Amino acid sequence: MLNDIYSNAEPNKRALFKEVFGNLSAGIVEGYGKNFPNIKYNTADFKMLTELNYNAGVFAVFKNHAQIKETVKLLKNEDGSLRSKKDFISEAQKLSDKYNKTYLATEYDQAVGSARMAKKWQDIERTKHLYPNIRYVAVIDDRTRQLHKQWHNIILPIEHPFWDTHYPPNDWGCRCMVQRTDKDIQDNGVDVNTIPALPKQFNMNVGKTGKVFNYDHPYFNTTNFSEVAELAKTALLRYQTTEIYATLKNTFKLPVSSQLGKVGINNKAIKEALNKPHKNGYFKNNLLYDLKAVLIDAFYIGSSEPFKEVGHWKTYHYLRVKDFEDMIVIIREDFKGQFFFYSITDKVKL
């Protein structure tokens, strides 16, 4: 990448994205304790993992954009003259180490901690009829922030606004946790209704927002925010196309059940589904991890003839994915009466 920048060539942003996002996504899986192939598609866990990963992917693109922008500035000396390539590589490597070793290690830990607490919030919501309150638990040692120590053993209702802004992690490297409890409320003398706000990037509840990194992080402070955000969307979809296809190809060797009957799935259809435009494309692509269950649960909503001459396809059938109005499975039927998965779209004309 540094050689490309010095020679005024376009740096390989795709490779850099894969490295950074790959690390952050691995941290999310470690913290959450689950990954897409192990979770049913219409659950709170699946939705939360999708949101966490999408946020981490957007963050990775903005992080890389910030690094490349800062790296380009190193091409020149203070007097405006061009650095020698040797000097540029030396200075730029220091910057790269800062971004991709020092910072990334901290960001990885944040991904692990945030994902762990996001999973904890799903458990809290699921069992709140049994445990209506939450207890704040700080690690009490010489590394613990004084502010976090003050909150240790506070017990408040799940619905209390304190948890909207002070649910862990509450800073870089924060080790605080929470526990579900049915014990009585106690504030330990802390005025929880006028408590000071945390730094903006931590003043949130990851279990509600689905964000490991919110938009107050310095990486997002760029004049071309919309342009970089669009690049992030493209980068994530491209990453999915490669990673999900590699995971699923040759997986469906036998037809899968559906309301129509047995449906065949081949590698070409998986590629088609991954590349199919959709207003919620990132979530749509993740559905493919659980395609078998998607097809089993989906319900028939209509059929149509092909919109143009398509050789051996007689009819297109449409099944709505359970619990999702904007997810519609397209099944093609050939002249032999056999059904084959084709794609997932957000709307059809019947």
N, C-alpha and C positions, 0 to 999 in steps of 0.2 A: 504493500500500500504506500509506503514512504517513497519507494522508487517511482511509483506512478505519479505521486504528487509532485516530486521534484522535476520530472520530465513533462509536467503539465498534461498528463493523461488522466482519464477518469479512474479514480480508485475503485477497487473491487468491493463495493459496499455490500453486495450480497454475501460474500464470504465473511466480512466483518459482522454483519447482522447475525449470521448463523452461529458464529462463535459466542457473541454476547447474549443473544436471546436463548441459545441452547443452554448456557450456564444458568440464566435466570429461571428458565422453565424447569430445569432440573431441580433448582431450589424450591420451586413451588410444589413439585411432586414430592420432594422429601418432606416438606412441611405439612402438606395436606394429607400425605399418607395414602393417596390414591391417584390413579391416572385414568384418562378417558377409556381405554379398553376394559377397565374394571368397573365402570359406573354406568348405570342405566341412563339413557338419554333424557328422560323427562323428570329428573330429580333435581333437588336444590343443589346437590353436590356437583352435578354436571354443569348447571348454569354458573355456579360460582367458579369452578375451575376454568370455564370458558372466559369469564370476565377477568380473572386474575392473569391468565396467560395473554389475553389480548392487551391488557394494560402493560404487562411486562414487555410485550413486543413493541408497542408504541414507545415506551420508555427507551428501549434499546436503540431504536432509530434516532430518537432525539439525542441520546447519549453519543452515538456515532457521529451525528451531524455536528455536535459541539466539539468533539475531538478533532474531526477533520478541519473544521473552521479554525480552530486554535493551531493546528499543525501547519496550515497554509501560512499563517502569520510568521512562522519560524523560517520561512524561505529567505527572509531578508534580515540583514543586520540592522542595528539601531539607526545607522546613517542612511538606510534605504538600499544599500548595495546587496546584491545576491550572495547568499552564503555559498561556500563550497559544498559540494554534495556530501563530503565526509562530515563537515561541521553540522550540516542540516540533519543528516541521519542520526548523529550523536545526540543532538538536542531533541529531535523528534522522538527518539527512542525513550528518552527520559519521560517525555509527556505520555507516550504510549504505556509505559510501565505504570504511570500514575492512574491513567484511565482504566487499563485492562488488567492490572494486578491489584493495586491498593484500593481503588474505588470499587472495582468489580467484586472483590472479596467482601467488602462491606455491603454492597448491593445484593450479593448472593445471600448473605446472612439475613438481610432484610426480607428477601423473598421467602426464605425458609420460615422466619418468625411470623410474617404476615399471613402466609398460607396456613400455618398451624393455628393462628388465631381466627382466621376465616372459617376453618373447619370447626373450631370450637364454637363459633357463633351459630353455625348450623345445628349443632347439638343442643345449644342453649334454646334455640327457637323450637326445636322438636320436643323438648321435655319441659317446657315452661309451665305446663299444667301440674307438674310434679315439683319443680324447683323454680319458684317465681322470682327468686332473687339471685344476685351475682356478688361474689366476694372478690375483691381485688387482692392479689397476692404478689408482693414484691420479694425479690431475692435480697435478703438483708445481709450485706457484707460491705467491705470498704469500696467496692466498685459501684454500688447502687447510688443513683442520683437522689439527693436529699428530698426533692419534690416527690419522687416515686415512693420513698420510704413513708412519707406522710399519708399516703393513700393505702398503705398496707392494712389489710383486715377491714376496710370499709365494706359494708354490705348494703346494696341498693337494689330496688326493683329493676327488672330487665328493661322496663319502659322509661327509666329515669334518663333525662337528657345528658347526665354525666357520661353515659356509655356511648353517646353519639360523638363525643369529642376526646374522651380520655380512655378509650378501650385500647389495650396494648396491641402492637408495640408503640410506645410513646416517644421514641427517639431512636437514633442509630444505635444498634447493639442492645436495645432494651430487652431485658430478660424477664420482665413482669408477665404474669399469667392471670387468669381468672378461674373461679370455681363456681359451678352451679350449687345452689343451696336453698334449703327451705327454712334456714335460721332467720331470726328477726333482723329487721333493718337496723343498722348502726352506722353513724357517720364519724365516730371517734373524735368528735369536736371539730371536724373540718367543715367549713361552709361550702358544701358541694354545689350550691346554687349560684355562687359568685366566684367559682374557682378560676384562676388565671388560665388563659388560652395557651395551648402548646404552640410550638412553631407550626406554621400553616400546613406544611407537608405531613405533619403527624396529627393534626387536629381533626381526626376523623375516626370512623369505625370501619375497618377493612371488611368486617363481616356484612356490613350494609352496603358499602360502596363498591366492593369488588376490586379495589385499587391497592396495589402494593405501593405505587408511587403516584401521588396526585399532581395536578398541574402547577402546583406552587414550587416544584423542584426547579432549581436553576437551569437544568437542561432545557426545560420548556420555554425559557425566556429568550425567544428569538424573534426577529422581525418578520421572518417568513414562516410563521407557525402553521398556517393553513397548508402551505406547500409541503412542509415536512410531515404533517399529519396525513396527507394524502399518500406520500411515499411510504409511510408506516403501514397504512392499509394495504397497499400493493405488496409490500415486503412480507407481511403476515400471510396473505393469501398465497403468494408464491412459495413461501416456506411450507405451508400446509400441503400444497399440491405435491411437493416432493416427498415430505415426511409421511403423510398419510398414505400416499400411494405405495411407498416402500413397505409400509406396515401391512397393508391390506391386499396387495397383489397376490394372486393365487390362493387366497384364503377361502373363498366361497366355491368349494369344489362340488357341492351338492346344492340343488335348488332349495329356496327358503319358502316357508309357508306365508300365505297372505289371504285376504278375503277373496281374491280372485282364484286362488289355487297356488300351485308351486311356481315360484319365480326364479329364473336363472340369473346369476350375476357373474359377469366376466370383467377382466381387467380393463377393457375398453370403456365399459360403462362406469367404472370407478373413476377413470380419468375424465370422462364426460361430466360426471357429477361434480368433481372437484373444480372444474373449469367453468361450470354453469354460472352465469351472472345471477346474483341474488342480493336483495337489499340488506340482508343479514348474512352475508357470505361466510364469515368466519364461523358462526354458529352452525350454519348449514353443513359446512365441511366436517365439523366435529361429529355431526350426527352419523356420519359414515362409519365411525368406530363401532357403533351399535346398530348397524344397518339391519341385522337379522331381527332384533326386537322392534325396530322402526317398522319393518314390513309386516311383522306379525300383528302389531297394534293398529296400523293405519286403517282407516275406513274409507270405503269407496264413495266418491262424490260425482262421478260421471265419466263419460267416454267421448271420443271424437275420432273422425277419420283423419288420416295424415293430411297436413295442410298443403303438402305437395307430393308428387309421386316419389315414393321412397321404397322402391323395389319390393321386398318381401314383407313389409309391415302392413297389416290390415287395419289395426285399430290402436289408438292410444288411450290408455286408461289412467285415471287420476285418483289417488288416494290421499286423503289429508292425514298428516302425521298427528297422532294423538297429542292433545294439549297445545298444539301450535297452529294458529290460523294461517300463518304465512309460510308454512312448510308443506308442499304438496309433492308427493312422489309420482313420477311418471313411469308407467309400465307400458311396454310395447307388446302387442300380440301379433304373431306371424300368421300366415295362412294355414298353418297346421294346428292352430289353436294353442300354441306354446307362448308362455309369458316370460318377458325378460325385463329386468330393471334397466332404466335408461338414465334417469337423473332426478334431481329435486329442484323445484322452482318455487317462486313466491306467489304466483297467480296464474290462472288459466282462463281461457274463454271457452265456455261450454254452450 
